[in-house]
């Protein structure tokens, strides 16, 4: 089944950086502290991540690893669930 057009046109914004606590130093999603707790910083709205950017700056300063705000666009929908609309 083809996904809705909104999914195909979706953009995700995320904080990405090196893992400062792992020797491999792989890049991945960065976490931030929000009212809901410590969560991966990903949103469909850039402004939601912008409002916490001072936190990214503090993390980068504390751990010496640069953090990037990146935009992802959907190039392929890999799978959808069997159930739901």
C-alpha positions in Angstrom: 0.0 0.0 0.0 1.3 3.5 -0.9 1.9 5.8 2.1 0.1 9.1 2.3 1.7 12.0 0.5 2.4 13.8 3.8 4.7 10.9 4.7 6.5 10.9 1.4 7.1 14.7 1.6 8.1 14.7 5.3 11.2 16.3 6.6 12.8 15.4 9.9 15.2 17.6 11.8 17.7 16.2 14.3 20.7 16.9 16.4 23.6 14.7 15.2 27.1 14.3 16.6 29.8 11.9 17.6 29.2 9.7 20.6 31.4 11.3 23.2 31.2 8.4 25.7 32.1 5.6 23.2 35.7 4.9 22.0 34.4 4.2 18.5 33.2 7.8 18.1 30.4 7.0 15.8 27.9 9.6 14.7 24.4 9.3 15.9 21.4 11.1 17.3 22.1 13.4 20.3 19.8 13.7 23.3 18.5 16.7 25.0 16.6 17.5 28.2 13.0 18.6 27.6 10.0 18.8 29.9 9.2 15.1 29.0 12.7 14.0 30.1 15.9 13.1 28.2 15.0 12.3 24.6 16.6 12.0 21.2 16.3 15.5 19.6 14.3 14.8 16.5 11.2 16.7 15.2 9.3 17.5 12.0 9.6 21.2 13.0 13.0 22.9 13.0 11.8 25.6 15.4 11.2 22.9 18.2 14.9 22.0 18.1 16.1 25.6 17.7 14.5 26.5 21.0 16.9 24.1 22.8 20.0 24.9 20.8 21.7 26.6 23.8 21.7 23.1 25.3 23.5 21.7 22.3 26.1 24.4 22.6 26.6 23.5 26.3 27.0 19.8 25.4 29.5 20.6 22.7 31.5 22.7 25.1 31.4 20.2 27.9 32.4 17.1 25.8 34.5 18.8 23.0 32.4 17.3 20.2 30.5 19.4 17.6 26.8 18.9 17.3 25.0 19.5 14.0 21.3 20.3 13.3 20.5 18.4 10.1 17.5 17.9 7.9 16.5 14.5 6.6 14.1 14.0 3.7 12.2 10.9 2.9 13.7 9.1 -0.2 12.0 5.8 0.4 9.3 4.4 2.7 10.8 1.0 3.7 7.8 -0.5 5.5 4.4 0.2 7.0 2.5 -1.7 9.6 -0.3 -4.1 8.6 -2.7 -2.4 11.0 -4.0 1.2 11.2 -5.0 3.8 8.8 
